[in-house]
């Protein structure tokens, strides 16, 4: 991930945070957030409803992004989703038109007290209209038909003229449609405040357009070039109906995920074939002491070269984690509560004012932070900067009085190991669930200081520990360790460079079995609210799994800006 790509990802992150905040403020739905560039309400992904609301946050202006947020907010406020689903046609083209008309309807409901929202939507629609026209997609008959219908419906609903730049171009197609669409167009404007009545007119328009598109396709299907052009135009109007689609062209890799049929068929119940070979082990015990000391020297030298300002980092962390706490009583004060023991002093010295006492307050932290590092094979290439970052965070957190632990997770073997062999001996029963032996590593527990655990932390530099990763169980395990702590605030930071991966489990179940389990674990723990789970992606966007996450570039120096972003993440800023 290049520096420019990382800057673009940060810009997109900031835009999505602002748009999500705007959506929550307008709609009152506090569970709206962005993850993986898609809008979610809780754990349900919300679709994008119309072509003019499809944008690229990395390329389009902030005004376009804000207009999209406004359009979606109006849809959530003024459209009955269940009524809409009942009326929605099955034909893809008819559904496209019907969805678009419903979006245009709710945009006419913009409150008069929000003229800025109306301006945002107007400018966005006009910009999309110009871009679509100038792209050449209206040169085909289907592209011109769809574009003309959109312009006619928008013009009638908003009582505005069509876009002047394309008015003459669409006039012929417009004239040919007036006879068939005139009554329905009039009904759109008249019934725009009644969704059920409006839907009847929208369906009538959708049916006419669907018939025309099918007829046009029949005429051009023998001409491959024309057919490709028409398909491209239709695709430009396409809604985000396929929720597994992932478009990612901003230079930063995004975690890919999908639906697991095996996981869903089991009613989201995660299975483990056997736990006989699972283990939790102190990582330092897996490495020879001489090698540990050698690794520690390498790590110390690398940290010295980075020149990280730990006191500054500690102060920044203190700003987001410190809380006021009682610290005894101060006596001999000039204001506060009267100290009965000093009343005699008032009699003997009437001018004396230091007769009060009051509670002293100091800043402190009642927080436990656990760093959970993905020890899968691909992480070997990033492990030195990851270890430096983790150790720096631990030392800074200890400076402000927070409890810390450093954990890792890997598998006991490649390709399933003994668990897979036992499954084979039992005749390979279907749906075995997880088919590997997990290995959970403790580099530093919360009861040991960094100084006592510093040698064991160097075990992270041993390449043989890195095999495969089963993230969901590791997150559950780390959360249980945090819940056993007495601190009132508990944070888990998962550091990973990829999706859950175990070849044996994927082959015996399906490709997204472990992914879906990780999402279920994070969603469940987030709902419980006892542990805050953050994702720190190493050259990867982890937002499909973690609502609060940050993509980092470990190929660059561990500079102040990176640590500032991590502090902001810990402080509560949400990535998606």
C-alpha positions as CSV (number, residue, x, y, z in Angstrom):
1,X,0.0,0.0,0.0
2,X,1.6,3.3,-1.2
3,X,1.6,6.5,0.8
4,X,-0.8,8.1,-1.6
5,X,-3.2,5.1,-1.3
6,X,-3.0,5.3,2.5
7,X,-3.8,9.0,2.4
8,X,-6.8,8.3,0.1
9,X,-8.0,5.6,2.5
10,X,-7.8,8.0,5.4
11,X,-9.7,10.6,3.4
12,X,-12.4,8.1,2.6
13,X,-12.5,7.0,6.3
14,X,-13.1,10.6,7.4
15,X,-15.8,11.2,4.8
16,X,-17.6,8.0,5.8
17,X,-17.4,9.0,9.5
18,X,-19.0,12.4,8.7
19,X,-21.7,11.0,6.4
20,X,-22.6,8.3,9.0
21,X,-22.8,11.0,11.7
22,X,-25.1,13.0,9.4
23,X,-27.3,9.9,8.8
24,X,-27.6,9.2,12.5
25,X,-28.5,12.8,13.3
26,X,-31.2,13.1,10.6
27,X,-32.8,9.7,11.0
28,X,-32.3,9.1,14.7
29,X,-31.0,5.6,14.0
30,X,-27.9,5.3,16.2
31,X,-26.8,2.0,14.6
32,X,-26.1,3.4,11.2
33,X,-22.4,3.0,10.2
34,X,-20.2,2.3,7.2
35,X,-18.1,-0.9,6.9
36,X,-16.3,-2.1,3.8
37,X,-17.7,1.0,2.0
38,X,-21.2,-0.2,2.5
39,X,-23.8,1.3,4.8
40,X,-25.1,-0.9,7.6
41,X,-27.9,-0.6,10.1
42,X,-26.8,-2.7,13.0
43,X,-25.6,-5.9,11.3
44,X,-27.9,-5.6,8.2
45,X,-26.4,-4.2,5.1
46,X,-28.5,-1.4,3.4
47,X,-28.6,-1.3,-0.4
48,X,-27.9,1.7,-2.6
49,X,-31.2,2.7,-4.2
50,X,-30.5,4.6,-7.4
51,X,-27.8,5.2,-10.0
52,X,-27.3,8.9,-9.1
53,X,-26.4,7.7,-5.5
54,X,-23.5,5.6,-6.7
55,X,-20.3,7.4,-6.1
56,X,-16.6,6.7,-5.5
57,X,-15.7,8.4,-2.1
58,X,-12.1,8.3,-3.2
59,X,-12.7,10.4,-6.3
60,X,-15.9,12.3,-5.9
61,X,-16.3,15.6,-4.0
62,X,-17.4,15.7,-0.4
63,X,-20.6,17.4,-1.6
64,X,-21.5,14.3,-3.6
65,X,-20.9,12.1,-0.6
66,X,-23.0,14.3,1.6
67,X,-25.8,14.2,-1.1
68,X,-25.8,10.4,-1.0
69,X,-26.1,10.5,2.8
70,X,-29.0,12.9,2.5
71,X,-30.7,10.7,-0.1
72,X,-30.4,7.6,2.0
73,X,-31.6,9.4,5.1
74,X,-34.8,10.5,3.3
75,X,-35.3,6.9,2.1
76,X,-35.1,5.6,5.7
77,X,-37.4,8.4,6.9
78,X,-40.2,8.4,4.3
79,X,-40.2,4.9,2.7
80,X,-42.0,1.9,4.2
81,X,-39.6,-0.9,3.4
82,X,-42.2,-3.7,3.8
83,X,-44.7,-2.0,1.6
84,X,-42.0,-1.3,-1.0
85,X,-41.0,-5.0,-1.0
86,X,-44.5,-6.2,-1.5
87,X,-44.9,-4.0,-4.6
88,X,-41.4,-4.5,-6.1
89,X,-41.5,-6.3,-9.5
90,X,-39.2,-9.3,-10.1
91,X,-38.0,-8.4,-13.6
92,X,-34.5,-6.8,-13.1
93,X,-35.1,-3.8,-15.4
94,X,-38.5,-3.1,-14.0
95,X,-37.2,-3.4,-10.5
96,X,-34.4,-0.9,-11.4
97,X,-36.9,1.6,-12.6
98,X,-39.2,1.0,-9.6
99,X,-36.4,1.4,-7.1
100,X,-35.3,4.6,-8.8
101,X,-38.8,6.1,-8.8
102,X,-39.2,5.4,-5.1
103,X,-35.9,7.2,-4.4
104,X,-36.9,10.2,-6.5
105,X,-40.2,10.2,-4.5
106,X,-38.6,10.5,-1.1
107,X,-36.3,13.2,-2.4
108,X,-39.3,15.4,-3.0
109,X,-40.0,15.1,0.8
110,X,-37.0,17.1,1.8
111,X,-38.1,19.3,4.7
112,X,-38.4,23.0,4.0
113,X,-36.2,23.7,7.0
114,X,-33.3,21.9,5.3
115,X,-32.6,23.9,2.1
116,X,-29.0,22.7,2.1
117,X,-30.2,19.1,1.8
118,X,-32.3,20.1,-1.3
119,X,-29.4,21.8,-2.8
120,X,-27.1,18.8,-2.3
121,X,-29.6,16.5,-4.0
122,X,-30.2,18.9,-6.9
123,X,-26.5,19.3,-7.6
124,X,-25.8,15.6,-7.3
125,X,-28.6,14.6,-9.7
126,X,-27.5,17.2,-12.2
127,X,-23.9,16.2,-12.0
128,X,-24.8,12.5,-12.5
129,X,-27.0,13.4,-15.5
130,X,-24.1,15.3,-17.2
131,X,-21.6,12.5,-16.4
132,X,-23.8,9.8,-17.8
133,X,-24.6,11.8,-20.9
134,X,-20.9,12.7,-21.5
135,X,-19.8,9.1,-21.0
136,X,-21.4,8.1,-24.3
137,X,-23.7,5.6,-22.7
138,X,-26.8,7.4,-24.2
139,X,-25.6,6.5,-27.7
140,X,-27.4,3.2,-27.6
141,X,-31.2,2.9,-27.7
142,X,-31.5,1.3,-24.2
143,X,-29.2,3.8,-22.6
144,X,-31.0,6.7,-24.1
145,X,-34.4,5.2,-23.1
146,X,-33.4,4.8,-19.5
147,X,-31.8,8.2,-19.3
148,X,-34.8,9.9,-20.8
149,X,-37.3,8.1,-18.4
150,X,-35.2,9.3,-15.5
151,X,-35.1,12.9,-16.7
152,X,-38.9,12.9,-17.3
153,X,-39.8,11.5,-13.9
154,X,-37.4,13.7,-12.0
155,X,-38.6,16.8,-13.9
156,X,-42.3,16.0,-13.2
157,X,-41.8,15.1,-9.5
158,X,-39.7,18.3,-8.8
159,X,-41.6,20.6,-11.1
160,X,-38.3,21.6,-12.7
161,X,-37.2,21.6,-16.4
162,X,-35.0,18.7,-17.5
163,X,-31.3,19.3,-17.8
164,X,-30.7,22.0,-20.4
165,X,-27.6,20.4,-21.8
166,X,-29.5,17.2,-22.9
167,X,-33.0,18.6,-23.5
168,X,-32.7,18.6,-27.2
169,X,-30.9,15.3,-27.3
170,X,-33.7,13.4,-25.5
171,X,-36.6,15.2,-27.1
172,X,-37.4,12.5,-29.7
173,X,-37.4,9.7,-27.2
174,X,-39.4,11.8,-24.8
175,X,-42.1,12.5,-27.4
176,X,-42.4,8.8,-28.1
177,X,-43.0,8.0,-24.4
178,X,-45.4,10.8,-23.5
179,X,-48.5,8.9,-24.9
180,X,-47.8,5.8,-22.8
181,X,-46.4,7.5,-19.7
182,X,-48.4,10.7,-19.5
183,X,-51.1,9.5,-17.1
184,X,-48.6,7.7,-14.8
185,X,-46.3,10.7,-14.8
186,X,-49.2,12.9,-13.7
187,X,-50.0,10.4,-11.0
188,X,-46.4,10.4,-9.6
189,X,-46.6,14.1,-8.8
190,X,-50.1,14.0,-7.4
191,X,-49.5,10.9,-5.2
192,X,-46.0,11.5,-4.1
193,X,-47.1,11.8,-0.4
194,X,-48.9,8.4,-0.6
195,X,-46.5,5.6,-1.1
196,X,-49.1,2.9,-1.9
197,X,-50.9,5.0,-4.5
198,X,-47.6,6.2,-5.9
199,X,-46.4,2.6,-6.3
200,X,-49.2,1.9,-8.8
201,X,-48.0,4.7,-11.1
202,X,-44.4,3.7,-10.6
203,X,-45.2,0.1,-11.6
204,X,-47.0,1.2,-14.7
205,X,-43.9,3.2,-15.8
206,X,-41.6,0.3,-14.9
207,X,-43.7,-2.1,-17.0
208,X,-43.6,0.2,-20.1
209,X,-39.8,0.6,-19.7
210,X,-39.3,-3.1,-19.2
211,X,-41.3,-4.0,-22.4
212,X,-39.3,-1.4,-24.4
213,X,-36.0,-2.7,-23.1
214,X,-36.8,-6.3,-23.9
215,X,-37.9,-5.3,-27.4
216,X,-34.7,-3.3,-28.0
217,X,-32.6,-6.2,-26.8
218,X,-34.2,-8.5,-29.2
219,X,-33.3,-6.2,-32.0
220,X,-29.7,-5.7,-31.1
221,X,-28.8,-9.2,-29.9
222,X,-27.4,-10.2,-33.3
223,X,-25.0,-7.3,-33.3
224,X,-22.4,-8.1,-30.6
225,X,-20.9,-4.6,-30.5
226,X,-24.3,-3.0,-30.1
227,X,-25.3,-5.6,-27.5
228,X,-22.2,-4.8,-25.5
229,X,-22.9,-1.1,-25.6
230,X,-26.5,-1.6,-24.4
231,X,-25.4,-3.9,-21.6
232,X,-22.9,-1.3,-20.4
233,X,-25.6,1.3,-20.3
234,X,-27.9,-0.9,-18.3
235,X,-25.1,-1.8,-16.0
236,X,-24.4,1.9,-15.4
237,X,-27.9,2.1,-14.0
238,X,-27.6,-1.1,-12.0
239,X,-28.4,-1.0,-8.3
240,X,-26.3,-2.6,-5.7
241,X,-28.5,-5.6,-5.5
242,X,-25.7,-8.1,-5.2
243,X,-24.5,-7.4,-1.7
244,X,-21.4,-9.7,-2.2
245,X,-20.1,-7.5,-4.9
246,X,-16.9,-5.7,-3.9
247,X,-15.4,-2.9,-5.9
248,X,-12.0,-1.6,-4.6
249,X,-10.0,0.6,-6.9
250,X,-8.4,3.1,-4.5
251,X,-5.1,1.2,-4.1
252,X,-5.7,-0.2,-0.6
253,X,-6.6,-3.9,-0.3
254,X,-9.9,-4.7,1.4
255,X,-10.7,-7.9,3.3
256,X,-12.9,-10.0,1.1
257,X,-15.7,-12.0,2.6
258,X,-19.0,-13.5,1.7
259,X,-21.8,-15.8,2.8
260,X,-21.1,-19.3,4.2
261,X,-23.9,-21.7,3.3
262,X,-22.6,-24.2,5.8
263,X,-22.6,-21.7,8.6
264,X,-26.1,-20.4,7.8
265,X,-27.5,-23.9,7.4
266,X,-26.3,-24.7,10.9
267,X,-28.3,-21.7,12.2
268,X,-25.1,-19.7,12.7
269,X,-23.8,-22.4,15.1
270,X,-20.1,-22.7,14.9
271,X,-18.7,-26.3,15.1
272,X,-15.4,-27.6,16.2
273,X,-14.6,-31.2,15.2
274,X,-12.3,-31.8,18.1
275,X,-10.6,-29.8,20.8
276,X,-8.2,-32.6,21.9
277,X,-5.2,-30.9,20.4
278,X,-5.9,-27.3,21.2
279,X,-3.6,-25.5,23.6
280,X,-2.8,-22.2,25.3
281,X,0.8,-21.7,25.9
282,X,3.3,-19.1,27.1
283,X,5.1,-18.1,23.9
284,X,8.4,-17.7,25.6
285,X,8.5,-21.4,26.4
286,X,8.5,-22.3,22.7
287,X,11.8,-20.5,22.0
288,X,15.3,-21.3,23.3
289,X,16.5,-18.7,25.8
290,X,19.6,-18.0,23.8
291,X,17.5,-17.3,20.7
292,X,15.1,-15.2,22.8
293,X,18.0,-13.0,24.0
294,X,19.3,-12.6,20.4
295,X,15.8,-11.6,19.2
296,X,15.5,-9.2,22.1
297,X,18.7,-7.5,21.1
298,X,17.5,-7.2,17.5
299,X,14.2,-5.7,18.7
300,X,15.9,-3.2,21.0
301,X,18.1,-2.0,18.1
302,X,15.2,-1.6,15.7
303,X,13.2,0.3,18.4
304,X,16.2,2.6,19.0
305,X,16.4,3.3,15.2
306,X,12.7,4.3,15.1
307,X,13.1,7.0,17.8
308,X,9.5,6.7,19.0
309,X,8.6,9.4,21.6
310,X,7.0,7.3,24.3
311,X,6.2,10.1,26.8
312,X,4.3,12.0,24.1
313,X,2.4,8.8,23.1
314,X,1.6,8.2,26.8
315,X,0.2,11.7,27.1
316,X,-2.0,11.3,24.0
317,X,-3.3,7.9,25.3
318,X,-3.9,9.5,28.7
319,X,-6.1,12.2,27.0
320,X,-8.5,9.5,25.8
321,X,-8.3,7.0,28.6
322,X,-7.8,9.0,31.8
323,X,-10.8,9.6,34.0
324,X,-11.2,11.7,37.2
325,X,-10.9,9.5,40.3
326,X,-11.1,10.3,44.1
327,X,-7.7,10.6,45.8
328,X,-8.5,11.2,49.5
329,X,-9.2,14.5,51.2
330,X,-7.4,17.9,51.4
331,X,-7.6,19.7,54.8
332,X,-6.9,23.3,55.7
333,X,-8.7,24.6,52.6
334,X,-10.4,28.0,52.3
335,X,-13.6,26.6,50.9
336,X,-15.4,23.2,50.8
337,X,-17.0,21.4,53.7
338,X,-16.6,22.7,57.3
339,X,-14.0,20.7,59.3
340,X,-15.5,20.3,62.8
341,X,-12.1,19.7,64.3
342,X,-11.1,23.3,63.4
343,X,-14.1,25.1,65.0
344,X,-12.1,25.9,68.1
345,X,-9.5,27.5,65.9
346,X,-12.2,29.8,64.5
347,X,-13.0,31.0,68.1
348,X,-9.4,31.6,69.0
349,X,-8.6,33.2,65.6
350,X,-11.7,34.8,64.0
351,X,-9.8,35.8,60.9
352,X,-8.7,32.3,60.1
353,X,-10.3,31.0,56.9
354,X,-8.6,27.6,56.5
355,X,-11.4,25.7,58.2
356,X,-12.6,23.5,55.3
357,X,-11.8,20.3,53.7
358,X,-12.7,18.9,50.3
359,X,-12.2,15.8,48.2
360,X,-9.1,15.6,46.0
361,X,-9.6,14.4,42.4
362,X,-6.8,13.1,40.2
363,X,-6.7,11.7,36.7
364,X,-6.2,7.9,36.4
365,X,-7.2,5.0,34.2
366,X,-9.2,2.0,35.1
367,X,-8.6,0.2,31.8
368,X,-7.3,-3.1,30.5
369,X,-6.0,-3.3,26.9
370,X,-5.2,-6.5,25.1
371,X,-3.3,-6.7,21.8
372,X,-4.2,-9.8,19.8
373,X,-1.7,-10.5,17.0
374,X,-2.5,-12.7,14.0
375,X,0.3,-15.1,13.8
376,X,-0.6,-16.5,10.4
377,X,2.1,-17.2,7.8
378,X,1.7,-13.9,5.9
379,X,2.3,-11.9,9.0
380,X,6.0,-13.0,9.1
381,X,6.8,-10.3,6.6
382,X,5.4,-7.5,8.8
383,X,6.3,-8.9,12.2
384,X,9.2,-6.6,13.1
385,X,7.3,-3.3,12.7
386,X,4.2,-4.9,14.2
387,X,6.2,-6.0,17.3
388,X,7.7,-2.5,17.6
389,X,4.3,-0.9,17.4
390,X,2.8,-3.3,19.9
391,X,5.6,-2.9,22.4
392,X,5.5,0.9,22.1
393,X,1.8,0.9,22.8
394,X,2.2,-1.4,25.8
395,X,5.0,0.7,27.4
396,X,3.0,3.9,26.8
397,X,-0.2,2.4,28.3
398,X,1.8,1.2,31.4
399,X,3.0,4.8,31.8
400,X,-0.6,6.0,32.3
401,X,-1.5,3.1,34.6
402,X,-3.4,0.8,32.2
403,X,-3.2,-3.0,32.4
404,X,-1.9,-4.6,29.2
405,X,-1.4,-8.0,27.7
406,X,0.0,-9.2,24.4
407,X,-1.6,-12.3,22.9
408,X,-1.3,-14.2,19.6
409,X,-3.1,-16.9,17.7
410,X,-2.0,-19.5,15.2
411,X,-2.6,-23.1,14.5
412,X,-0.7,-26.1,15.8
413,X,0.0,-27.4,12.3
414,X,-0.4,-26.8,8.6
415,X,-3.4,-28.2,6.7
416,X,-5.3,-29.4,9.8
417,X,-2.7,-31.5,11.5
418,X,-3.9,-34.2,13.9
419,X,-7.5,-32.9,13.9
420,X,-7.7,-33.4,10.2
421,X,-6.2,-36.8,10.4
422,X,-8.7,-37.9,13.0
423,X,-11.6,-36.6,10.7
424,X,-10.2,-38.7,7.9
425,X,-10.0,-41.8,10.1
426,X,-13.7,-41.3,11.1
427,X,-14.8,-41.4,7.5
428,X,-14.9,-37.7,6.7
429,X,-18.3,-36.8,8.1
430,X,-20.0,-33.8,6.5
431,X,-20.0,-30.4,8.0
432,X,-17.2,-31.0,10.6
433,X,-16.6,-27.3,11.4
434,X,-13.2,-26.2,12.4
435,X,-10.6,-28.8,11.4
436,X,-7.3,-27.8,12.9
437,X,-5.6,-27.6,16.2
438,X,-5.6,-24.0,17.5
439,X,-2.7,-22.6,19.4
440,X,-3.3,-19.5,21.5
441,X,-0.1,-17.7,22.6
442,X,0.5,-15.5,25.6
443,X,3.5,-13.2,25.2
444,X,2.7,-11.0,28.1
445,X,-0.2,-11.4,30.6
446,X,-1.9,-8.5,32.4
447,X,-0.2,-9.3,35.7
448,X,3.3,-9.0,34.4
449,X,5.0,-5.6,33.7
450,X,6.6,-4.9,30.4
451,X,10.0,-5.0,32.0
452,X,9.5,-8.6,33.3
453,X,7.9,-9.8,30.0
454,X,10.2,-8.0,27.5
455,X,12.3,-11.1,26.8
456,X,9.2,-13.2,26.1
457,X,7.8,-10.5,23.8
458,X,10.8,-11.2,21.5
459,X,9.3,-14.6,20.8
460,X,7.2,-12.9,18.2
461,X,10.3,-12.8,16.0
462,X,10.5,-16.6,15.7
463,X,9.2,-17.5,12.2
464,X,8.2,-21.1,13.1
465,X,5.3,-19.9,15.2
466,X,3.4,-18.5,12.2
467,X,1.1,-21.0,10.5
468,X,-2.7,-20.5,9.9
469,X,-5.2,-18.3,11.6
470,X,-8.6,-19.0,13.1
471,X,-9.6,-15.5,14.1
472,X,-13.1,-16.0,15.6
473,X,-12.1,-18.4,18.4
474,X,-9.1,-16.2,19.2
475,X,-11.2,-13.1,19.6
476,X,-13.6,-15.0,21.8
477,X,-10.6,-16.3,23.9
478,X,-9.1,-12.8,24.2
479,X,-12.5,-11.4,25.3
480,X,-12.9,-14.0,28.0
481,X,-9.4,-13.1,29.4
482,X,-10.4,-9.5,29.5
483,X,-13.7,-10.2,31.2
484,X,-11.8,-11.9,34.0
485,X,-10.0,-8.6,34.7
486,X,-11.4,-6.2,37.4
487,X,-11.0,-3.1,35.3
488,X,-14.2,-1.3,34.2
489,X,-13.1,-0.5,30.7
490,X,-11.7,-3.3,28.4
491,X,-10.3,-2.9,24.9
492,X,-9.2,-5.6,22.5
493,X,-7.1,-4.5,19.6
494,X,-6.8,-7.2,16.9
495,X,-3.8,-6.8,14.6
496,X,-4.1,-8.7,11.3
497,X,-3.1,-8.6,7.7
498,X,-5.8,-10.9,6.3
499,X,-9.0,-12.8,6.6
500,X,-9.3,-16.0,8.7
501,X,-7.6,-18.8,6.9
502,X,-7.3,-22.5,7.5
503,X,-7.0,-24.8,4.4
504,X,-8.4,-27.9,6.0
505,X,-11.5,-26.1,7.4
506,X,-12.2,-24.3,4.2
507,X,-12.0,-27.5,2.1
508,X,-14.3,-29.5,4.4
509,X,-16.9,-26.6,4.8
510,X,-16.7,-23.7,2.5
511,X,-14.5,-20.7,1.8
512,X,-16.3,-18.2,4.1
513,X,-17.0,-20.5,7.1
514,X,-14.3,-19.0,9.3
515,X,-15.1,-15.4,8.0
516,X,-18.7,-15.7,9.0
517,X,-17.8,-17.1,12.5
518,X,-15.5,-14.1,13.0
519,X,-18.3,-11.7,12.1
520,X,-20.7,-13.5,14.4
521,X,-18.2,-13.3,17.3
522,X,-17.5,-9.6,16.8
523,X,-21.2,-8.8,16.5
524,X,-22.1,-10.8,19.6
525,X,-19.3,-9.3,21.7
526,X,-20.2,-5.8,20.5
527,X,-23.8,-6.3,21.4
528,X,-22.9,-7.4,24.9
529,X,-20.9,-4.2,25.3
530,X,-18.4,-5.5,27.8
531,X,-15.4,-5.4,25.5
532,X,-14.6,-2.8,22.9
533,X,-13.1,-4.6,19.8
534,X,-10.9,-2.6,17.4
535,X,-9.3,-3.8,14.2
536,X,-5.8,-2.7,13.1
537,X,-5.3,-3.8,9.5
538,X,-1.7,-4.3,8.4
539,X,-1.9,-3.0,4.8
540,X,-5.6,-4.1,4.8
541,X,-9.0,-2.7,5.3
542,X,-10.6,-4.9,8.0
543,X,-14.0,-3.0,8.0
544,X,-16.0,-6.1,6.8
545,X,-15.2,-7.6,10.2
546,X,-14.7,-4.7,12.6
547,X,-16.9,-1.7,13.0
548,X,-14.0,0.3,14.5
549,X,-10.8,-0.3,12.5
550,X,-7.9,1.4,10.9
551,X,-5.8,0.4,7.9
552,X,-2.0,0.9,8.4
553,X,1.0,0.7,6.2
554,X,3.8,-1.1,8.0
555,X,6.2,-0.6,5.1
556,X,6.5,3.0,6.2
557,X,8.2,4.3,9.3
558,X,6.3,4.1,12.5
559,X,5.8,7.9,12.7
560,X,3.9,10.1,15.0
561,X,1.0,10.3,12.6
562,X,0.4,6.6,12.7
563,X,0.3,6.5,16.5
564,X,-2.0,9.6,16.6
565,X,-4.4,7.6,14.4
566,X,-4.3,4.6,16.7
567,X,-5.0,6.9,19.7
568,X,-8.0,8.3,17.9
569,X,-9.2,4.8,17.2
570,X,-8.8,3.9,20.9
571,X,-10.6,7.1,21.8
572,X,-13.7,6.0,20.1
573,X,-13.7,7.3,16.5
574,X,-15.4,4.7,14.3
575,X,-14.0,3.5,11.0
576,X,-17.3,2.2,9.5
